[in-house]
Amino acid sequence: MAKNSVGEVQEAIRRGPVTREYKADMEHVVRALNSLRSTEIMSYLQYMQHQYMAVSLLSPGMKTEFAAHATQELDHANRLADRVQQLGGVPIYDPKEISSKAANVGVAPEQGSTLAEMVTEDLILERQQIEAYTALIRDIGDQDLVTRQVLLSILIETEKHASELADYLKRSPNQ
């Protein structure tokens, strides 16, 4: 094994997994991932609120569904934070910044009063996330393969959420 220079070692320590083959604009990717993370955190909060409200609407089946989706949204936020950290960025944690970035994608604090309204809000939010993930995946292309894979795995789950919510609304007489 060849001996590396002190400069090469220091560069490896500073840049971690990011090598010269990384072709994306790292600052842009970190900003975009933090923006998506903000939306995922707000989605988590929205699903949790809907879970609590579903109980009062006598909808135990949807309570379970909302709780499961909330857990997945938080997992998405954590996976995005992990990738931000790997790229040398800092995952945002300030509630005001999270709220502001999420609002830019259309997450609002107002909540529907019926189960159908809540499911519709969640469906619209999931669809907005699908568009945001798809756009970033296309933007990154093959310039950052790991981030692309992380985004694709989250996109698969997000599309599944949207499909489940749309299916519920198709069956629901209260649309």
N, C-alpha and C positions, 0 to 999 in steps of 0.2 A: 504494500500500500504506500502510495506516495505521500511524502510529508507536505502538509499544507502550510502556507505562509501564515503569519500572525494576522495579516490583513484579510486573507481568505476566511480564516476562522472567525474573525470579528464580524465580517460581512454575513457569514452563515448564521451567526448568533443573532445579529440585528434583523435579518430578513426572514429567518425561520424557514418555512416551507416554500417561500416565494423565490423562485430562481429566475435566471435571465430568460427562460422559456415562457414565463408569465407575460402575456401580451396585452392584457386588459389595463385600463386606467384604474389603478387600485383605489384611488380616492373616490372616483365615481362609483365603483362597485360597492365600497364601504358605505357611502351615502345612500345608495339605492337599497342595500340590505338593511340598513337602519330604518329607512322609511317603511319597508315591508314589515320589519319587526314591529314598528309602532302600530301598524294596522293589525297585525296578529295579536298584540297585547290588547288593543281595543276590542277586537273580535272576541277574545277570551272573556273580557268583562261583559260584553253584550250577551254572549251565550249564557254566562252565569246569571245575569239579571233575568234573562228569559227563563232559565231553569227555575229561579225562585218564583217568578210570576206564574209559570205554568202550574205550579202546585195549587195556587189559589184559583186557577181556571179549571181545576179538576182534570188535568191532563197528565197522568203519571207516565204514559208512554213517551210523550214529548219531553217531559222533565228528564228522563233518562237519556234521550237523544241529545238534548241541549247540553247536558253534563258531559257526554262523550265528545261532542264537538268542541266544547270549551277546553277539555284536556288536550285534544289534538292541536288546537290553536296555540296553547301555551307551549307545547312541544315544538311547533313550527318556530315560535319566537326564540326558543332556546337554541334550536339548530342554526338559525340565522345569526344569533349572538356568537355562537361558537365559531362560525365562519368569519365574522367580522374580526374576532380576536385573532384567528389564524392569519388573517391578512394584515395584522398589525394595527387594526383600528380599535376603537373603544365602543362597545355596544352602548347605545344610549339607555339611560335609566331615569332621567328626569321626567316626572309625570307631565309637566307642562310641554316639554319638547315632544314627548310621545303623543300627547293629545293633539298638538298642533300639526305634526306630520300626518297623523291618522285623519284629521279633519280635511287635509288636502286631498285625500282619496275618497272622501264622502262619508266617513263614519261620524254619525251624529249622536248626541246623548239622548235625544228623544226616543221613547220606546212606544211601540204599538200597544193598544189596550186589549186586543183580542189575540188569540193564539194564531190565527191566520195572518194577522198583521205582523206579529213577531217573526213567524216563519218567512214571510215575504221580505222583511228587513234583512234577515239572515241570508236569504237567497241572493238579494241584490248585493249585499256585501261580499259574499263568496264570488259572485260573478265579477265584481270590481277587482278582487284579488286575482282571479284567473287572468284577467286582462293585464294586470300589473306584472304578474309572474311571467306570462307569455312574452310581453314586451321586453322584459329584462333578459330573458333567456335568448331571445333573438338578438338583442343588443350585444350580449356577451359572445354569442357564437361559439367559436372554438378557442377564444382567447383566455378563458379561465374554466378549465374542464371540471374542476371540483365544485366550484360555485354553481356551474351549470347543473351538475348532478344533484346537488342539494336542492336547487330550485325546482328541478324536474320532479324529484320525489315529493316535495310539498305540493306542487301543482297537481299531481295525481290524486292526492288526498283531498285537495280543495275542490277539484272537479267532482269527486265522489260526494262530498258534502252538498254541493249544489244540486247534484242529481237526486239525492235523498230528499232534500227540501222541496224541489220541484215535484217529485213524486207525491209527497205529502199533500201539497197544494192541489194536485190533480185529483186526489181522492177526497179532498175536503169540500164539503158543501158550502163552507163559509168564505169563499174566495172574495 
